[in-house]
Amino acid sequence: MAEEKIVQTAGRDALGDFAPAFAHYNDDILFGENWNDSSIDVKTRCIITVVAIMAQGLVTDALKHHLMNAKAHGVTKEEMAGIITHTGFYSGWPKAWAVFNMAKEVYADEE
């Protein structure tokens, strides 16, 4: 079964007039082509993205969006806890604590 095509307009919505090239790269290349590349399934892509953002220590709205996206694509609370714990050993324990606080909000309805 084919996965639903991901369509993004956040770049154009936020920056279309100010930075149209950046908006194009965000919406059409990053989320359009990259996120719709079938060589990696969407659930795995969501996990990779959370790990990459966590490793950088970017505990921002972008990470929260990607945590919600991971949940929406089938990453369970237990899987996310394991992902954050595992990544914490490689990217830093304080980063794991910060991401856990955000993940607890995202997965609060499963408690």
GIHU-V397656 format. One record per helix or strand of 2 or more residues. SS is the DSSP state (2 for helix, 1 for strand). FROM is the first residue (numbers start at 1). TO is the last residue. If there is no record, write none. Layout:
{{SS:FROM:TO} {SS:FROM:TO}}
This chain:
{{2:10:15} {2:20:34} {2:42:56} {2:61:72} {2:77:91} {2:93:106} {2:108:110}}
